[in-house]
Amino acid sequence: MFAAIAGVVDHLVWLADQIGDRYEDLLKGFSGRPRSLKTAMHAIEEYGRDLSRLVLDGQGGLPGLLQMRHVKVYGLKDLNRLEERDPTFAFKMQNMRDQDVVERLWTKYSISMRAEDYYSRVPRVYDVSTMIRASLVHYNTPEEIAALLKGLHEIDKS
């Protein structure tokens, strides 16, 4: 267990080394490993907000989840409050079973997702048994998000 935690910390330090001193002014009071960890976490949060904006609002003519007619997004959707959310999106395609959407994403677009309750009370809060969820992290790319949005947009239009 401790080796796994050390691996995570090492990864964050490595990430901070990769992005350089972009946050130098923000983290003046820190040095060494604490500075590296704060730098990496700040960069991950900032990147998560960028991915969240892309998922919700789309880009370059590609609609985001909020513009898709048959997609219902659960949770915080306000583009002015992205700092209050993680880049995890629970949604449903109206008039389609979650499992059918997941199957289409896989067979037609090679995008692997799941539809379940995720061992969470969240679906019950919204009075649904399952949701489709996209959980993004700092190594997901805008191109991957575009592929997901393109696939969902095609399903939404059909």
C-alpha positions as CSV (number, residue, x, y, z in Angstrom):
1,M,0.0,0.0,0.0
2,F,2.7,2.5,0.9
3,A,4.5,1.7,-2.4
4,A,1.4,2.7,-4.2
5,I,1.1,6.0,-2.4
6,A,4.8,6.7,-3.0
7,G,4.2,6.0,-6.7
8,V,1.4,8.5,-6.8
9,V,3.5,11.2,-5.1
10,D,6.4,10.4,-7.4
11,H,4.1,10.8,-10.4
12,L,2.8,14.2,-9.2
13,V,6.4,15.4,-8.6
14,W,7.3,14.2,-12.1
15,L,4.2,16.0,-13.5
16,A,5.3,19.2,-11.7
17,D,8.8,18.9,-13.3
18,Q,7.1,18.5,-16.8
19,I,5.1,21.7,-16.5
20,G,7.9,23.8,-15.2
21,D,7.4,27.0,-13.4
22,R,4.0,28.0,-14.8
23,Y,2.7,28.6,-11.3
24,E,5.9,30.3,-9.8
25,D,4.0,33.4,-8.6
26,L,1.2,31.4,-7.2
27,L,3.4,29.2,-5.0
28,K,6.0,31.6,-3.8
29,G,5.8,30.4,-0.2
30,F,6.6,26.8,-1.0
31,S,9.7,24.9,-2.0
32,G,10.9,21.3,-2.6
33,R,8.4,18.4,-2.7
34,P,5.5,20.4,-1.2
35,R,5.8,23.0,-4.0
36,S,5.9,20.2,-6.6
37,L,2.8,18.6,-5.2
38,K,0.9,21.9,-5.0
39,T,2.1,22.7,-8.6
40,A,0.9,19.4,-9.9
41,M,-2.5,19.5,-8.1
42,H,-3.1,23.1,-9.3
43,A,-2.3,22.1,-12.9
44,I,-4.6,19.0,-12.7
45,E,-7.5,21.1,-11.3
46,E,-7.0,23.7,-14.0
47,Y,-6.8,21.1,-16.8
48,G,-9.9,19.4,-15.3
49,R,-11.8,22.7,-15.6
50,D,-10.7,23.0,-19.3
51,L,-11.9,19.4,-20.0
52,S,-15.2,20.1,-18.2
53,R,-15.8,23.2,-20.3
54,L,-15.2,21.1,-23.4
55,V,-17.5,18.3,-22.4
56,L,-20.3,20.6,-21.4
57,D,-20.0,23.3,-24.0
58,G,-18.2,21.6,-27.0
59,Q,-15.8,23.3,-29.3
60,G,-15.4,24.3,-32.9
61,G,-18.8,23.3,-34.1
62,L,-18.9,20.1,-32.0
63,P,-21.7,20.4,-29.5
64,G,-21.2,19.7,-25.8
65,L,-23.5,17.6,-23.7
66,L,-25.5,20.7,-22.8
67,Q,-26.4,21.3,-26.5
68,M,-27.5,17.7,-27.2
69,R,-31.2,17.6,-27.4
70,H,-31.7,14.1,-25.9
71,V,-28.9,14.2,-23.3
72,K,-29.7,14.8,-19.7
73,V,-26.7,15.8,-17.6
74,Y,-26.9,15.3,-13.8
75,G,-25.0,17.5,-11.4
76,L,-23.5,21.0,-11.7
77,K,-23.8,22.3,-15.3
78,D,-23.1,26.0,-14.8
79,L,-20.0,26.9,-16.9
80,N,-19.2,29.8,-14.5
81,R,-18.8,27.4,-11.6
82,L,-16.5,24.7,-13.1
83,E,-14.1,25.2,-10.2
84,E,-16.8,23.6,-7.9
85,R,-16.9,20.3,-9.8
86,D,-14.7,17.4,-10.8
87,P,-14.5,16.4,-14.5
88,T,-16.9,13.5,-14.0
89,F,-20.1,13.5,-15.9
90,A,-23.2,11.4,-15.2
91,F,-25.8,11.5,-17.9
92,K,-28.6,9.7,-19.7
93,M,-29.7,9.7,-23.3
94,Q,-33.5,10.2,-23.2
95,N,-35.6,7.5,-24.8
96,M,-32.7,5.1,-24.9
97,R,-31.6,2.4,-22.4
98,D,-28.2,3.3,-20.8
99,Q,-26.9,-0.1,-21.8
100,D,-27.8,0.5,-25.5
101,V,-26.0,3.8,-25.5
102,V,-22.9,2.2,-23.9
103,E,-23.1,-0.7,-26.5
104,R,-23.3,1.7,-29.4
105,L,-20.4,3.8,-28.1
106,W,-18.3,0.7,-28.0
107,T,-19.3,-1.0,-31.2
108,K,-19.4,2.0,-33.4
109,Y,-16.9,4.4,-31.8
110,S,-14.5,2.1,-29.8
111,I,-15.4,4.1,-26.6
112,S,-15.7,2.1,-23.5
113,M,-18.1,3.3,-20.9
114,R,-20.4,1.7,-18.3
115,A,-23.9,2.2,-17.1
116,E,-24.5,1.3,-13.5
117,D,-25.1,2.8,-10.1
118,Y,-21.4,3.1,-9.3
119,Y,-21.9,2.0,-5.7
120,S,-23.3,5.5,-5.1
121,R,-26.5,7.0,-3.8
122,V,-26.4,9.6,-6.6
123,P,-28.7,7.7,-9.0
124,R,-31.3,7.4,-6.2
125,V,-31.1,11.1,-5.6
126,Y,-32.2,11.6,-9.2
127,D,-34.7,8.7,-9.0
128,V,-32.9,6.6,-11.6
129,S,-31.4,3.1,-11.3
130,T,-28.4,3.7,-13.5
131,M,-26.4,6.5,-15.2
132,I,-23.7,6.6,-17.9
133,R,-20.6,8.2,-16.5
134,A,-17.5,9.7,-18.1
135,S,-14.8,10.1,-15.4
136,L,-11.9,12.2,-16.8
137,V,-8.4,12.6,-15.4
138,H,-5.4,14.6,-16.2
139,Y,-4.1,12.2,-18.9
140,N,-7.3,12.4,-21.0
141,T,-6.9,14.5,-24.1
142,P,-9.1,17.0,-25.8
143,E,-9.1,14.7,-28.8
144,E,-10.5,11.9,-26.7
145,I,-13.2,14.2,-25.5
146,A,-14.0,15.2,-29.1
147,A,-14.3,11.6,-30.0
148,L,-16.8,11.0,-27.2
149,L,-18.8,14.1,-28.0
150,K,-18.9,13.1,-31.7
151,G,-20.2,9.7,-30.9
152,L,-22.8,11.0,-28.5
153,H,-23.8,13.7,-31.0
154,E,-24.4,11.0,-33.6
155,I,-26.4,8.9,-31.2
156,D,-28.4,12.0,-30.2
157,K,-29.3,12.8,-33.8
158,S,-30.5,9.3,-34.5
